[in-house]
Structures are given as C-alpha cells and as structure tokens.
Amino acid sequence: MFRIIAAIALALGCAFSAAAQDVYVGDPAHTYAFFETGHLGISWIRGRFNKTTAAKVVLDRAAKKGSIDVVIDTRSLDTGHAGRDKHVRGADYLDVEKFPEIVFKSNNLRFSGDNLTGADGDLTIMGVTRPVSLNVTSFRCIQHPVNKREMCGADGSLAIKRSEWGISRGATGIGDDVKIAIQIEAHKE
C-alpha cells in the first residue's frame, strides 16, 4: 500500500512540476542573432543572421529553472556587403554549405531574484561545441496587445574567440574576439 501511495505522490509531484513550466516559441520576425568583430584594429564589422530556424525557451519561474534553445541559419548571414557575405559564408570562414546552423543550448538559467540574468550552455559553430555564458540584459513578459497571448522578450550577449571554433582565416586583419547578441521574442504555447 505504501508503494502505491508513494507512486501516486511521485506522479502528482511530477505533474505539478511539469505544469509549472511555461514553453515559449520564438517569433521568427523578432528573433535574430547579431555579431561584431574588429577590422584592422581601426573599425568594426557588424552583421546579423536574418533567420533563426528554431528558438524555444522553457521557463519555470518558481523553481528558477529552464532551458533555452536557439538554432541560427548561417546561410542568412548579412553584413550589408554582398561580396563580404559570400566570402564569410564560404569555406574560408563559416562554410555554410557544410555547417548550415549555429546552435546555442542551455539547461542552466541564472536568476537574480525573479529576474533572468543569464544562461550557461553550449555553443556549436562549424561542428565544434564549447561552453559559453550568455548574459541576459533584458527580460520581460507581457500580454501581446493584438493576439492577447503572453509573450516574452530578451536580449542576451556573449563573447567568443572565433579561433576556438576553428575559424582562423584572416587573423591578421579580422579580430579574433567576436561579440554575439541574441534578441528573442517568443509567444507562450
């Protein structure tokens, strides 16, 4: 009898725990990754990836836990200069035909009080996966004024050394330090 009661209690506990998690799916029209790196030590090259193929946030505010998954389409790279974009998409840099995605996955969210402040996870670029820390500078949820669904938005950033992911071409003129920013708007499922 005790085993039956324990099993029911465990099942109920799991059900309540799962119910506390909210799932948010990225709005492709408002979810982008941006980047910037130095050029010749005198200016910056900035750009963005115009398409995320997936973005999902699972959030348990009470437990201060959750996950973030973002998949970026490398073929959508846009620096505002067609020739440079073609070169960076090529085998010398991102090799987008072989590696069409950049992936960020985190199962370790960081909070300060009730505020989401960061996510520790893994970043995969060109088949190389390394741990990174995404700092969240803004996170807010509202009821969307038109569709009346709960939506959350966040801005996060991280810094990497591109050479750690095997992107070493142009090391004398293009900076090794790359800043990446991820902007996401996601609606509750």
SVG drawing of the C-alpha trace seen along z (x, -y; Angstrom):
<svg xmlns="http://www.w3.org/2000/svg" viewBox="-6 -53 54 55">
<polyline fill="none" stroke="black" stroke-width="0.4" points="0.0,0.0 2.8,-2.4 4.4,-1.8 1.1,-2.7 0.7,-5.9 4.4,-6.8 3.9,-6.2 0.8,-8.3 2.5,-11.1 5.5,-11.0 3.3,-11.1 1.3,-14.0 4.6,-15.8 5.9,-15.3 2.6,-16.5 2.6,-19.7 6.3,-20.2 5.7,-19.9 2.7,-22.2 4.9,-24.9 7.0,-25.1 5.9,-27.5 7.1,-26.9 7.7,-29.9 8.4,-29.6 10.4,-32.2 8.7,-34.6 10.9,-34.5 10.1,-38.1 11.5,-39.3 14.3,-36.8 17.8,-37.4 21.5,-36.9 23.9,-39.8 27.7,-39.8 30.6,-42.2 34.3,-41.9 37.2,-44.2 38.7,-45.0 42.4,-46.0 42.2,-47.4 40.5,-50.6 36.8,-49.7 34.1,-47.1 32.4,-44.7 28.8,-44.2 26.1,-41.9 23.3,-39.7 21.8,-36.4 18.4,-37.1 16.9,-33.8 16.5,-31.5 15.1,-28.1 14.2,-27.4 14.0,-29.3 12.5,-27.9 12.5,-28.9 11.2,-26.6 10.8,-28.6 9.9,-27.5 9.8,-30.9 9.0,-29.4 11.9,-26.9 14.1,-29.4 15.0,-26.8 14.5,-26.3 16.2,-26.0 17.0,-27.9 17.5,-26.5 18.3,-28.7 19.2,-27.5 20.6,-30.1 20.7,-29.7 24.3,-30.6 23.2,-31.0 21.2,-34.0 24.4,-36.0 24.1,-39.7 26.8,-42.3 25.3,-44.7 28.0,-43.9 27.3,-41.1 30.9,-40.3 31.9,-40.0 28.8,-38.0 29.7,-35.5 33.3,-35.2 32.3,-34.8 29.7,-32.2 32.4,-30.3 34.9,-27.6 37.4,-30.2 35.1,-31.2 31.7,-29.7 31.5,-27.1 27.7,-27.3 27.1,-24.5 28.8,-22.1 27.6,-23.8 24.2,-25.4 23.5,-26.1 24.9,-27.7 23.2,-26.2 23.0,-27.5 21.6,-25.2 21.3,-25.9 19.8,-23.9 21.2,-26.2 19.5,-29.5 20.7,-32.1 18.5,-34.4 18.9,-37.4 15.8,-37.3 12.9,-36.9 15.0,-38.3 16.5,-36.1 20.1,-37.3 21.9,-34.6 22.2,-31.1 25.2,-28.8 25.2,-26.4 26.9,-25.1 27.5,-26.9 28.1,-24.9 29.7,-26.6 31.2,-24.6 30.7,-21.3 32.7,-22.5 30.8,-22.7 32.2,-24.7 30.7,-26.0 29.7,-29.7 27.8,-32.0 25.0,-34.2 24.4,-37.4 20.8,-38.5 20.5,-42.2 16.7,-42.5 13.9,-40.0 10.2,-40.9 6.9,-39.2 3.7,-41.0 0.3,-40.1 0.5,-40.9 -1.8,-43.8 -3.2,-42.2 -3.3,-38.5 -3.7,-38.5 -1.1,-35.8 1.6,-36.0 4.9,-37.0 8.4,-37.4 11.3,-39.2 15.0,-39.1 18.3,-40.5 21.4,-38.4 25.1,-38.6 28.3,-36.7 31.9,-37.0 33.9,-34.3 37.3,-33.9 36.5,-32.6 39.7,-30.7 38.4,-28.4 35.8,-27.2 38.3,-26.7 37.7,-30.0 41.2,-31.3 41.3,-32.8 42.1,-36.5 43.7,-36.5 45.9,-39.5 43.2,-41.8 40.0,-40.5 39.7,-40.3 39.6,-37.0 37.2,-38.5 33.6,-38.3 30.7,-39.7 27.4,-37.9 24.0,-39.2 20.7,-37.3 17.4,-39.1 14.3,-36.9 10.6,-37.4 8.7,-34.3 5.0,-33.5 3.7,-31.1 2.5,-27.8"/>
</svg>
